[in-house]
């Protein structure tokens, strides 16, 4: 019997074509939790995006489910503990989004310091009445060149950011869970304790995952270390205490903030919207390039098929599941 697989979002067509060679595929686009609870018992595998919450209450009704394949590097939208308890394999993608997200991080940084997004709104609103208006009002614009850039998180994305920033004539400082001799040698990145990176950098870029340890890693106390500096977040919204952040911007302590992520998404109203000069805000789409989405789709499909072949993918998240439900017990292909 062919496996039955649910895809919960609009995935690129070529990876879907590959999946259909081996499984019966049904799209259930962006279901809420109640709909997912009603349907999940029908499937052997599921491919989900970060927009698809997969809590314990859904997993407990997943009688046939063998694998949850995340179409993302992050997996905080899945209750991994609940999945492990039921012997369900959870996988993620790796490396696919690094270049796209790093490119976006650099773009956010340039837009923030050079006020590109603000200037676009300025001219569209018909405010460009003279060159004097611009030259007198835009004096706080700065270049990225010559700055010290601190990167928190030196995984694949952090390294890709470091390479790009180094090419722009910056000095790279970083903090990560472990030192990375390869990037130190390649671009001269300097490892320092987290607070020292904040204290010594002109621009800080957050490229950390969402974990209990990184929750509000930028809090009120650490925002004091960022006085007169810029902060860019392409990691997760939970890395930053947004109430403390808004206060720091309101008081003029933080020069600027650019972010693709928020504590609660989607966002339609936010206190940050009041600070057009000081902020650049985008709707969690740093990885949304055509090339990256297709590559990510193939990897998510590959991970799911690997599990259903009774093999262990390199990107398995919950290795404990191997002791609960060995690979041969989930084999269907």
C-alpha positions in Angstrom: 0.0 0.0 0.0 1.3 3.4 -0.9 1.8 5.9 1.9 -0.7 8.7 2.3 0.9 12.1 2.8 -0.6 15.4 3.7 1.0 18.7 2.6 -0.3 21.6 4.7 0.8 24.6 2.5 1.4 25.6 -1.1 4.6 23.8 -1.8 6.5 24.2 -5.1 5.3 21.8 -7.9 8.5 20.0 -8.7 9.1 18.6 -5.2 5.4 17.6 -5.2 5.9 15.7 -8.5 8.7 13.8 -6.9 6.7 12.9 -3.8 3.7 11.7 -6.0 6.0 9.0 -7.5 6.0 7.2 -4.1 3.0 8.4 -2.2 -0.6 9.5 -2.5 -0.6 13.2 -1.8 -3.4 15.4 -0.4 -3.2 19.2 0.1 -4.9 20.5 3.2 -3.9 24.2 3.0 -3.2 26.0 6.2 -5.7 24.1 8.4 -6.5 25.3 11.9 -5.9 23.0 14.8 -9.5 21.6 14.9 -9.4 20.7 11.2 -6.0 19.1 11.6 -7.2 17.0 14.6 -10.1 15.7 12.4 -7.9 14.7 9.5 -4.5 13.8 10.8 -5.4 10.2 11.6 -5.7 9.5 7.9 -2.0 10.1 7.1 1.3 8.2 7.3 3.4 11.4 6.7 3.0 15.1 6.7 5.0 18.0 5.3 4.5 21.3 7.2 5.6 24.9 7.0 6.4 27.2 9.9 2.9 28.6 9.5 1.4 25.2 10.4 1.2 24.7 14.2 1.5 21.0 15.2 0.7 20.9 18.9 0.3 17.9 21.2 -3.5 17.8 20.7 -3.0 17.1 17.0 -0.2 14.6 17.5 -2.2 12.6 20.0 -4.8 11.9 17.3 -2.1 10.9 14.7 -2.7 7.2 14.8 -0.9 6.3 11.5 1.6 9.1 11.4 5.2 8.1 11.2 7.0 11.3 10.1 6.6 15.1 10.4 8.8 16.7 7.8 9.4 20.4 8.4 9.8 22.6 5.3 12.0 24.8 7.4 15.2 24.8 9.4 13.2 25.7 12.5 10.8 23.3 14.2 9.5 25.3 17.2 6.0 25.0 15.7 6.0 21.3 16.4 5.6 19.7 19.8 8.7 17.5 19.4 8.3 15.9 22.8 4.8 14.7 22.0 5.9 13.4 18.6 8.8 11.5 20.2 6.5 9.9 22.8 4.4 8.5 20.0 7.3 7.3 17.9 6.9 9.9 15.2 10.1 11.1 13.4 10.5 14.9 13.1 12.9 16.2 10.4 14.0 19.6 9.3 15.9 21.1 6.3 19.5 22.3 6.6 21.7 24.6 4.7 19.2 25.3 2.0 18.2 28.8 3.2 21.5 30.0 4.3 22.5 32.1 1.3 19.0 33.6 0.8 18.6 34.5 4.5 22.2 35.9 4.7 21.6 38.0 1.6 18.4 39.3 3.2 20.1 40.1 6.5 22.6 42.3 4.6 19.8 44.0 2.7 18.0 44.8 6.0 21.2 46.2 7.5 21.8 48.4 4.5 18.2 49.5 4.4 18.3 50.4 8.1 21.5 52.4 8.0 20.9 54.1 4.7 17.2 54.7 5.3 16.1 53.1 2.0 12.7 52.0 3.1 12.0 55.3 4.8 13.2 57.2 1.7 10.9 55.2 -0.5 7.9 56.1 1.6 9.1 59.7 1.7 9.2 60.2 -2.1 5.9 58.3 -2.7 4.2 60.6 -0.2 5.2 63.6 -2.2 7.5 65.1 0.5 10.5 65.7 -1.8 10.0 69.4 -2.3 13.6 70.3 -2.4 17.1 68.9 -2.1 17.5 71.0 1.0 14.7 69.0 2.7 16.7 65.8 2.1 20.1 67.1 2.9 19.0 68.7 6.1 16.7 65.9 7.3 18.7 62.8 6.4 22.0 63.7 8.1 21.9 60.7 10.4 22.4 58.2 7.6 25.5 56.0 8.0 27.4 53.5 5.9 27.9 49.8 6.8 31.5 50.1 5.6 34.0 50.5 8.4 31.6 49.3 11.1 32.1 46.5 13.7 29.4 43.9 13.0 28.5 41.5 15.8 26.8 38.2 14.8 25.0 36.2 17.4 24.8 32.6 16.1 27.5 31.3 13.8 25.8 28.4 12.1 25.4 28.2 8.3 23.4 31.5 8.1 25.8 33.3 10.5 28.8 32.3 8.4 27.1 33.4 5.2 26.4 36.8 6.8 30.0 37.1 8.0 31.3 36.4 4.5 29.1 39.1 3.0 29.8 41.7 5.7 33.5 41.0 5.5 33.4 41.8 1.8 31.8 45.1 2.7 34.8 46.3 4.7 33.6 45.5 8.2 35.2 43.8 11.2 33.4 40.7 12.4 32.8 39.8 16.0 30.7 36.9 17.0 29.3 34.8 19.7 28.0 31.2 19.3 27.6 28.1 21.4 31.1 27.1 20.3 33.9 28.7 18.5 34.1 28.3 14.7 37.8 28.2 13.7 36.9 27.9 10.0 35.1 31.3 9.8 37.8 32.9 12.0 40.4 31.8 9.5 38.3 32.7 6.4 37.2 36.2 7.3 39.1 37.1 10.5 36.0 36.8 12.7 36.8 37.2 16.4 35.0 35.2 19.0 33.9 37.0 22.2 31.5 36.5 25.1 28.0 37.5 24.2 27.9 40.7 26.2 31.2 41.8 24.8 29.9 41.4 21.3 27.0 43.7 22.2 29.2 46.1 23.9 31.9 46.4 21.2 29.8 46.2 18.0 28.2 49.0 16.0 25.7 46.7 14.4 24.4 43.4 15.9 22.7 40.8 13.8 20.7 38.0 15.4 21.0 34.6 13.6 20.1 32.3 16.5 17.4 29.6 16.7 14.5 29.8 19.0 15.2 27.7 22.1 14.5 28.0 25.8 18.1 29.3 26.2 17.7 32.0 23.6 14.3 33.3 24.7 14.6 37.1 25.1 18.4 36.9 24.8 18.1 40.6 24.0 16.3 41.9 27.1 16.2 45.2 28.9 19.6 44.8 30.4 21.3 43.8 27.2 19.6 46.6 25.3 21.6 49.0 27.6 24.7 47.5 26.0 23.3 48.4 22.6 22.9 52.1 23.3 23.8 54.1 20.2 23.9 51.0 18.0 21.8 49.1 15.5 20.1 45.7 15.9 19.0 43.4 13.1 16.9 40.2 13.7 16.6 37.4 11.1 16.5 34.6 13.7 13.2 34.4 15.6 10.9 37.0 17.1 11.3 35.4 20.6 15.0 36.4 20.7 14.0 40.0 21.5 11.9 41.4 24.4 9.8 43.6 22.1 8.4 45.7 25.0 11.9 46.6 26.2 13.0 47.2 22.6 10.2 49.7 21.9 11.1 51.5 25.1 14.8 51.7 24.0 13.8 53.1 20.6 11.3 55.6 22.2 14.0 56.9 24.5 16.5 57.2 21.7 18.8 54.6 23.2 18.8 52.2 20.2 19.6 53.9 16.9 17.6 51.5 14.8 16.0 48.1 14.5 15.4 46.0 11.4 13.5 42.7 11.7 11.9 40.0 9.6 10.4 38.2 12.6 8.2 39.1 15.6 7.2 37.5 18.9 3.6 37.0 17.7 2.9 36.6 14.0 1.3 37.7 11.8 1.5 41.3 12.8 -1.1 43.9 11.8 -0.6 46.4 14.6 2.6 47.0 16.5 4.2 49.8 18.5 7.2 49.6 16.2 5.0 51.0 13.4 5.3 54.4 14.9 9.0 54.6 14.3 9.5 54.8 10.6 12.9 56.4 10.6 14.3 54.0 13.2 13.0 50.7 11.9 12.7 48.5 8.8 10.1 45.7 9.2 9.4 42.8 6.9 6.8 39.9 7.1 9.0 36.9 7.9 10.1 36.2 4.3 13.9 36.2 4.4 14.1 32.7 2.9 11.4 33.2 0.3 13.4 33.1 -2.9 12.3 30.9 -5.7 15.5 28.9 -5.7 15.6 28.4 -2.0 11.9 27.3 -1.8 12.3 24.7 -4.5 15.5 23.3 -2.9 13.9 23.2 0.5 10.9 21.4 -1.0 13.1 18.7 -2.4 14.9 18.3 0.9 11.6 18.1 2.9 10.3 15.4 0.5 13.6 13.6 0.6 13.6 13.5 4.4 10.0 12.2 4.5 10.8 9.4 2.0 14.0 8.5 3.8 12.1 7.8 7.0 9.4 5.8 5.1 12.2 3.7 3.6 13.2 2.7 7.1 16.3 4.9 7.1 17.5 7.7 9.3 17.9 11.2 7.7 20.8 13.4 8.6 18.4 16.1 9.6 16.4 14.0 12.2 15.5 16.3 15.1 14.4 13.8 17.7 17.1 11.1 17.8 15.4 9.7 21.0 12.7 8.4 18.7 15.0 5.7 17.4 14.8 3.9 20.8 11.0 4.1 20.8 10.3 3.2 17.3 13.2 1.8 15.3 13.5 2.7 11.6 12.4 -0.7 10.4 9.1 -0.3 12.2 8.2 2.8 10.1 9.3 1.4 6.8 6.6 1.5 4.1 8.7 1.9 0.9 
